[in-house]
């Protein structure tokens, strides 16, 4: 019976899917999918006999089923997709005609964000879906279709107001007949303000899956990203619907999706040494500015963390933070990655065009890591962007105004690159308005115990382990190591050690990587010998006591460690135990 209405059902659920952003499907009494949207659009006539447990329960009871714990609910026990089910929430409502129960209308969401949104508006969504099911049933039974259609329109408009996107309904004359609450907010209109002069026109540009439009109303112009859909409805007041976000919202959503909207602040810069206190003070001082910052320092010193801290402490903290490693992008793609491109800009480009990192970072911060690897021809273009605060996409002549704070970073010697004609001197001075040099770990060893405990706690939590702190022998070895990889290398070492440590164990030398232990002990022994060589002549007994004490510090105090210490001292284990007792060590 439902199959005869497949074209009508397709139009109906497509409208619902566009408004709610969810996937919608209609299933008959044999658990055969009649129509669907989204990931179910190409799966019509597919049998759900094995996996359609929610819809089976609806058909058995004749009542709606609202499943919010997919994979955990009793209904999921016999489902073959239980352990890999992507659905976060499923809502099934029975469809009745005059002849009785004929099928199920289902709504499905696949993200935690959509799930929370539905739960927060549970009653409205339930009512909305039930009314739609009733409308389909009335279509089948040819009962009260006009009243149901009018009522559904009212419910649909209410659902539009719950959407987190702007929605505008146009009649068949192209005039706006309804604006959602979000659309009014985005366009600066009051809740009751009419917009008879509202016009929507395409610019011809596209980014990702969206078209770029200009919305004009009340003499104001808004650049938005969205889509326009023809509804094909019989009602002339529902001819088309325009769904959009302003470009600012669109950019923020992209940076949210990439995890770059808000990053770590000063609390992620671990350490209280003099150099770290000075660095944190400098960050607070420069954060409120818009001047460019050049962060220098060895690899692994935390340059991106500093950039994120500046962003978090600034007035732009609620705006995007977009990072790009210039050395990680092929040179042929770097220009389009930075500045974007218009559709058809070059062979192999996305035919829809693409926004660049600078546009995505507009009104926020862009972090350009490894700036020293930027090719000379792009250095010229970057210099122009910094000077004029405007850019053009690749393949386009349109100038775009931007307001971006630039933070660059490098572990290279840019002065030397300038001498070798590999980096432009004028760009260097434009970037180096506020220079910040990060100290290597070996120059702030006062922070070593704090950093070790910080990473121990971090990875103990990640691995669900209860571990103790580091002993003196470990601290001595790690303090003696030269740390060419700086804090990043230390973090890797502690992550390795937590993996190796037993439950409730303490961080001992045997749990460190063999290379770190060997190098650290060698350097510690060398430093102790040099220190002893600079001292005055001492009694043999004192030299012996100090030698044993150093050996125990290096190798540890358990039985295995004492065996190693005795071997290093050139004495037997029994002699070592006797000497320890004599010197009361």
Secondary structure by P-SEA (a helix, b strand, c coil): ccccaaaaaaaaaaaaaaaacccccccccccccccccccccccccccccccaaaaaaaaaccbbbbbcccccccccccccccccccccbbbbbbbbccccccbbbbbbbccaaaaaaaaaaaaaaaaaaaaaaaaaaaaaaccaaaaaaaaaaaaaaaaaaaccbbbbbbccccccccccaaaaaaaccccccccccbbbbbcccccccbbbbbbbcccbbbbbbbbbbbccccccccccccccccaaaaaaaaaaaacccccccccccccccaaaaaaaaaaaaaccccbbbbbbbcccccaaaaaaaaaaaccccccbbbbbcccccccccccccccccccccccccccccccccccccccbbbbbcccccccaaaaaaaaaaaaccccccccccbbbbbbbbbbbbbccaaaaaaaaccccaaaaaaaacbbbbbbcccccccaaaaaaaaaaaaaaaaabbbbbcccaaaaaaaaaccccccaaaaaaaaaaaaaacccccccccccccaaaaaaaaaaaaaaaaaaaaacccccaaaaaaaaaaaaaaaccccaaaaaaaaaaacccaaaaaaaaaaacc
